[in-house]
Amino acid sequence: MVEAAEAQAEEAVIETGNEENDEDDPSADEPKRKFSKKEQAELLRQTVDTVGRIGAAGEQIQHVISVGMLTEGWDAKTVTHIMGLRAFSSQLLCEQVIGRGLRRTSYDLNQEGMFDPEYANIFGVPFTFLPHESPKGTAPQPTASKTRIEPLREREEFAIRWPNVIRIEHLFKPKLRLSLDGVEPLTLSASDTPRLVELAPVIEGKHDFSKISEIDLEKLRGEVRLQRSIFESTLSVFEQMRPSWNGSINDLFAQLVPLVEEFIKSDRLQISPPLFGLDEVKRRIFIRLNANRIFNHISGAIQTENAQSTALVVEQDYPIRSTGDMKPWDTSKPVIHTKKSHINFCVCDSTWEATEAMAIDRSNHVAAWVKNDHLGFEIRYIFNGVEQKYRPDFLIRLQSGGILALETKGQESQRDRVKREALKEWVKAVNENGGFGRWLPPAVSRNTDDIPEILESAVNW
């Protein structure tokens, strides 16, 4: 059965069969009354609504064919041929219709790591759209086979649950302090800090490179003051802590300034190569240009050390989420079968990840595990003053009952360190709150051989 769309239907062809001979019908010669357009529309509606119903107007209908126009808003990814039967009233309408056929049918990468070209064949009313035609004999390539990823009811015993945390509210101590011994050193590298910038004006949305100009950042030496850099870094920490501060706002800023200043002037802040750090002017410039890095590094240490208590703010409608909440989805990426996971397959983004997933699945220390893909398990963190979301690679429930968040990572950036600190804070807050299981300190896998050692250490923790 094909539905006839009222708003978009161009025409409807109704084909009937077994037409009776009306030669013996005495009323055949009688003049027939013409129906009005409204009556014709109502008759057509009744006929279509009663297709195949004995004794009704649509009893003899065999086929209903609806021809609809592809309009804006219809996102169909399987359109490969478009037939135009009438002239377009505008170029814009033409582009909207043809645009429905420009949705990709396959997002699989070829051997060169690129998408294969796809084409839509256009017939009918001539028009000008794009000065390109597909090569002769070119046909849409079939998409790679898809694998359905979904939770299995028979594996409910392997389900993993977690609190759906929106944010973590802190109650800070009225007197702030910072122990530099507990703060990891931060190295500002000269090779990672730009010292020469080229600027070009933007005219009509494009850069005019004929009017490019240079800015030598070292010429800022006369304008850079160390105290100003300290204030800028302090202000970023202040903005992050202010919503949870119960005392005077002025008192908060006044306490943060000496803490940030002490860190910047200490040996915990290093500059590489050391020659740049010996030059006081260059040191001030490097601190000024890396104010965001200093903020990202020290803000977590200040908040962690001075947090008197924490409170979880969870989503009211969905306070607890589970692997069983994952909506089924399809993928063409490589997958591996799982035995101890609530999800039927593990989608692998790399050989490294596949190797670690198999090691986790076979470990005797593991009671259940899942790859954090399409699950919604996210840790919110602040980086460069902007809220981001961090998704650890694996969630593992051990035989001891503890839950471990595991990340696979080779080289580590400052963003990765900020993510890790946010996850540690999340674990600490969840454990203090209670009621969501016992979460273990998060772990990081640096290579495929360290999984057994990580799992054994987590079980004995």
C-alpha positions in Angstrom: 0.0 0.0 0.0 1.3 3.4 -1.0 0.1 6.5 0.8 -1.1 9.5 -1.2 0.4 12.7 0.3 -2.1 15.5 0.0 0.2 18.4 0.3 3.1 17.3 -1.9 1.3 15.0 -4.4 1.7 16.3 -8.0 -0.9 13.9 -9.4 -2.6 10.6 -8.6 -3.2 7.9 -11.1 -5.9 5.4 -10.2 -5.9 2.2 -12.1 -9.0 0.0 -12.0 -9.6 -3.5 -13.3 -12.5 -5.7 -14.4 -14.5 -2.8 -15.9 -18.0 -3.9 -16.5 -19.6 -3.5 -19.9 -22.2 -0.8 -19.7 -24.0 -1.6 -23.0 -26.9 -3.1 -21.2 -27.1 -0.3 -18.7 -30.3 1.7 -19.4 -28.9 4.7 -17.7 -25.9 4.8 -20.0 -27.5 7.1 -22.5 -28.8 9.5 -19.8 -26.8 12.8 -19.5 -24.5 12.7 -16.4 -24.2 15.5 -14.0 -20.8 17.1 -13.8 -19.4 17.2 -10.4 -17.9 20.3 -8.9 -14.2 20.4 -8.0 -15.1 20.1 -4.3 -17.3 17.0 -5.1 -14.6 15.5 -7.3 -12.0 15.9 -4.5 -14.4 14.3 -2.0 -15.1 11.4 -4.3 -11.4 10.9 -4.9 -10.8 11.0 -1.1 -13.5 8.4 -0.5 -12.2 6.2 -3.3 -8.6 6.3 -2.0 -9.7 5.8 1.6 -11.7 2.6 0.7 -9.2 0.8 -1.5 -10.1 -2.9 -1.7 -13.2 -2.5 0.5 -16.1 -4.5 -0.9 -19.2 -2.4 -1.7 -17.3 0.9 -1.3 -16.1 3.4 -3.9 -12.6 2.0 -3.9 -13.6 -1.6 -4.3 -12.1 -2.0 -7.9 -8.8 -0.1 -7.2 -5.8 -2.1 -8.0 -2.9 0.4 -7.6 -2.4 3.9 -6.2 0.6 5.8 -7.5 1.6 9.1 -5.9 4.1 11.3 -7.5 5.6 13.8 -4.9 7.9 16.7 -5.4 11.2 16.6 -3.5 11.0 19.7 -1.4 13.3 21.3 1.2 13.2 19.5 4.5 13.1 16.0 3.0 16.5 14.6 3.8 16.5 11.4 1.8 19.9 9.7 1.4 18.9 7.1 -1.2 17.8 9.4 -4.0 19.9 8.6 -7.1 17.5 9.7 -9.9 15.3 12.8 -10.2 12.7 13.3 -13.0 11.5 16.9 -13.6 8.0 17.0 -15.2 7.4 20.7 -15.2 9.3 23.9 -15.4 10.6 25.4 -12.1 9.2 28.7 -11.1 12.6 29.8 -9.7 16.3 28.8 -9.6 16.1 28.5 -5.9 13.3 25.9 -6.1 15.4 24.0 -8.7 18.4 24.0 -6.3 16.2 22.8 -3.4 14.9 19.8 -5.4 18.3 18.8 -6.8 19.8 19.2 -3.3 17.6 16.3 -2.2 19.7 14.1 -4.4 23.0 15.3 -3.1 22.9 13.5 0.2 25.7 10.8 0.4 24.5 7.2 0.4 27.8 5.9 1.8 30.3 7.3 4.3 32.8 4.5 4.0 36.4 5.6 3.3 38.3 4.2 0.3 42.0 3.0 0.4 43.2 6.6 0.1 41.2 7.6 3.1 38.7 9.6 1.0 35.0 9.4 0.1 34.3 7.9 -3.3 32.4 10.3 -5.6 28.6 9.9 -5.9 26.3 11.2 -8.5 22.6 11.9 -9.0 21.1 11.5 -12.4 18.7 14.3 -13.4 16.1 13.9 -16.2 13.3 16.0 -17.6 13.0 19.8 -17.8 16.4 21.3 -18.7 18.0 23.7 -16.3 21.4 24.9 -15.2 22.7 23.8 -11.8 26.2 22.6 -11.7 28.7 22.5 -14.6 29.5 18.8 -14.1 28.2 15.5 -15.2 29.0 12.1 -13.9 31.2 9.8 -16.2 29.3 7.4 -18.4 28.5 4.2 -16.7 29.0 5.6 -13.2 26.6 4.2 -10.8 26.3 4.6 -7.0 28.5 2.1 -5.2 26.8 -0.2 -2.8 27.5 0.7 0.8 29.6 -1.5 3.0 27.8 -4.1 5.1 26.6 -2.6 8.4 26.7 -4.2 11.8 23.9 -3.5 14.3 25.2 -2.4 17.7 22.7 -2.9 20.5 22.3 -4.1 24.1 21.2 -7.7 24.5 18.4 -8.7 26.9 20.0 -12.0 27.7 23.1 -10.2 28.9 21.4 -8.0 31.5 23.8 -9.3 34.1 26.6 -7.4 32.4 24.8 -4.0 32.6 26.9 -1.1 34.0 25.1 1.9 35.6 26.4 5.4 36.5 24.9 8.7 37.8 24.0 11.2 35.1 25.9 14.1 36.6 25.3 17.6 35.2 27.8 19.3 37.4 29.7 19.1 40.7 29.1 21.8 43.2 31.9 22.6 45.7 31.8 24.1 49.2 35.2 25.7 49.6 37.0 26.4 52.8 36.9 30.0 53.9 40.7 30.2 54.0 42.3 29.1 50.7 45.8 27.6 50.5 47.9 25.8 48.0 50.7 23.4 48.7 53.2 23.6 45.8 54.6 20.2 46.7 51.3 18.7 45.5 51.3 20.6 42.2 52.9 19.0 39.2 55.5 21.1 37.4 54.4 23.0 34.3 56.9 23.5 31.5 56.3 26.3 28.9 58.2 25.3 25.7 59.6 28.0 23.5 58.9 25.8 20.5 55.2 25.7 21.3 54.8 29.4 21.8 54.4 31.6 18.7 56.6 34.7 18.7 55.8 36.1 15.3 52.2 36.5 14.0 51.0 37.5 10.5 47.7 39.4 10.2 45.7 40.0 7.0 42.4 42.1 6.8 39.2 40.3 5.9 37.4 41.9 3.0 34.0 40.5 1.9 34.6 37.4 3.9 38.0 36.7 2.4 41.6 37.4 3.6 43.4 40.1 1.6 47.0 38.7 1.7 48.3 41.7 -0.3 47.9 43.7 2.9 49.5 41.3 5.3 51.4 42.7 8.3 53.6 41.2 10.9 53.5 41.5 14.7 56.7 40.7 16.6 55.4 39.5 19.9 58.8 40.2 21.6 58.2 43.9 20.9 55.6 43.6 23.7 58.4 43.7 26.2 57.7 47.3 27.0 54.0 46.6 27.6 54.1 43.3 29.5 54.0 43.4 33.3 54.2 40.3 35.4 51.5 41.5 37.7 49.1 41.9 34.8 49.7 38.2 33.7 49.1 37.1 37.3 45.8 39.0 37.4 44.7 37.5 34.1 45.4 33.9 35.3 43.8 34.7 38.7 40.7 36.1 37.0 40.1 32.8 35.1 40.4 30.8 38.3 38.1 33.3 40.0 35.4 33.0 37.4 35.4 29.2 37.7 35.2 29.2 41.5 32.8 32.2 42.0 29.5 30.3 41.6 30.3 28.0 44.5 31.9 30.6 46.8 29.8 31.4 49.8 31.8 34.3 51.2 32.7 37.7 49.9 33.6 37.9 46.1 36.3 40.4 46.8 37.8 38.1 49.5 37.9 35.2 47.0 39.9 37.2 44.5 42.1 38.6 47.1 43.0 35.1 48.3 43.6 33.7 44.8 46.1 36.4 43.7 48.9 35.4 46.1 48.3 31.7 45.4 48.7 32.2 41.6 51.6 34.6 42.1 53.4 32.1 44.3 53.1 29.4 41.7 54.2 31.6 38.8 57.3 32.7 40.7 58.2 29.3 42.0 60.3 26.6 40.3 57.2 24.6 39.6 56.8 26.8 36.5 59.6 26.1 34.1 60.6 27.5 30.7 62.3 25.4 28.1 65.0 26.0 27.0 66.2 27.4 30.3 68.0 30.3 28.6 64.6 31.9 27.9 63.7 31.6 31.6 66.9 33.4 32.7 65.9 36.5 30.7 63.3 38.2 32.8 61.7 40.0 29.9 61.3 36.9 27.8 60.0 35.1 30.9 57.3 37.7 31.4 56.4 37.4 27.7 56.1 33.6 27.8 53.9 33.8 31.0 51.7 36.3 29.3 51.3 34.3 26.1 50.6 31.1 28.1 48.1 32.5 30.6 45.5 29.9 29.6 47.9 27.0 30.1 48.8 28.3 33.5 45.0 28.6 34.4 44.3 25.1 33.1 47.2 23.7 35.2 46.6 25.4 38.5 42.8 25.8 38.8 42.2 22.1 39.4 44.9 22.0 42.1 43.5 25.0 43.9 39.9 23.7 43.9 40.8 20.1 44.8 42.9 21.2 47.8 40.4 23.7 49.1 37.2 21.7 48.5 35.5 21.2 51.9 32.7 19.1 50.4 31.2 18.3 47.1 27.6 17.7 45.9 26.4 16.0 42.8 23.8 17.7 40.7 22.2 14.9 38.5 19.6 15.1 35.7 16.2 15.0 37.3 14.5 13.1 34.5 17.3 10.5 34.1 19.3 10.5 37.3 20.9 7.1 36.5 21.9 5.9 33.1 22.8 2.4 32.0 24.2 0.5 29.1 20.7 -0.8 28.5 19.6 2.8 27.6 21.8 2.8 24.4 19.7 3.1 21.3 20.7 0.6 18.6 22.8 2.0 15.8 24.7 0.7 12.7 28.3 0.9 11.8 30.7 -0.3 9.0 33.8 0.0 11.2 35.5 -3.2 12.4 33.9 -4.9 15.4 34.8 -7.7 17.8 32.5 -10.1 19.5 32.0 -9.7 23.2 31.3 -12.1 26.0 31.2 -10.0 29.2 29.6 -6.9 27.7 25.9 -5.9 27.7 26.5 -4.6 24.2 26.7 -7.3 21.5 29.8 -5.9 19.7 32.7 -3.6 20.5 33.4 -1.1 17.7 37.1 -0.6 17.2 38.6 2.6 16.1 42.1 1.2 15.9 44.1 -2.1 16.2 45.4 -0.9 19.5 41.9 -0.5 20.8 40.7 -3.9 19.5 43.7 -5.6 21.2 42.9 -4.0 24.5 39.2 -4.7 24.2 39.9 -8.4 23.7 42.3 -8.4 26.7 39.7 -6.9 28.9 37.0 -9.3 27.7 39.2 -12.4 28.5 40.5 -11.2 31.9 39.5 -13.2 34.9 39.5 -10.0 37.0 36.6 -8.5 34.8 33.0 -9.1 35.7 31.6 -6.8 33.0 32.8 -4.1 30.6 31.7 -1.9 27.8 33.3 0.5 25.4 32.0 4.0 26.0 30.5 4.6 22.6 27.0 6.0 22.1 26.4 5.5 25.8 26.2 9.1 27.0 28.8 8.7 29.8 30.5 12.1 29.8 32.6 14.1 32.2 32.3 17.9 31.9 35.5 19.9 32.3 36.8 23.4 31.7 39.6 24.0 29.2 40.7 27.5 28.2 37.6 28.9 29.9 35.2 26.8 27.8 33.2 23.8 29.0 34.1 20.6 27.2 33.0 16.9 27.4 35.3 14.0 28.1 34.4 10.4 27.2 36.7 7.7 28.7 37.3 4.7 26.4 36.2 1.9 28.6 34.0 1.2 31.7 35.0 -1.9 33.6 33.2 -3.6 36.5 35.7 -5.8 38.3 35.1 -9.0 40.2 35.8 -7.1 43.4 32.8 -4.9 42.7 34.6 -1.7 41.9 34.1 0.2 38.6 37.1 1.4 36.6 37.2 4.1 33.9 40.0 3.2 31.5 41.6 5.5 28.9 44.0 4.4 26.1 46.4 7.1 25.3 49.9 7.4 23.8 51.3 10.9 23.9 49.6 13.1 26.5 48.8 16.8 26.0 47.8 19.4 28.6 44.2 18.9 27.6 44.5 15.2 28.4 45.8 16.1 31.9 42.9 18.4 32.5 40.5 15.7 31.4 42.1 13.3 33.8 41.9 15.7 36.7 38.2 16.2 36.0 37.6 12.5 35.9 39.4 12.1 39.3 37.2 14.8 40.8 34.1 13.1 39.4 35.1 9.8 40.9 35.8 11.4 44.3 32.5 13.2 44.3 30.5 10.1 43.3 32.2 8.0 46.0 31.6 10.7 48.7 27.9 10.9 47.7 27.4 7.1 47.9 24.6 5.1 46.3 26.3 4.8 42.9 28.7 1.9 43.6 32.4 2.1 44.4 34.4 3.8 41.6 38.2 3.2 41.4 40.8 5.8 40.5 40.8 6.1 36.7 43.6 4.4 34.8 45.5 5.1 31.6 46.8 2.4 29.3 50.0 3.5 27.5 50.4 0.3 25.5 48.7 -3.0 24.7 50.8 -5.0 27.2 49.9 -3.1 30.4 46.2 -4.1 30.6 46.8 -7.2 32.9 48.8 -5.1 35.3 46.2 -2.3 35.4 43.4 -4.7 36.1 45.3 -6.6 38.8 46.2 -3.4 40.5 42.6 -2.2 40.4 41.3 -5.4 41.9 43.7 -5.1 44.8 43.0 -1.4 45.4 
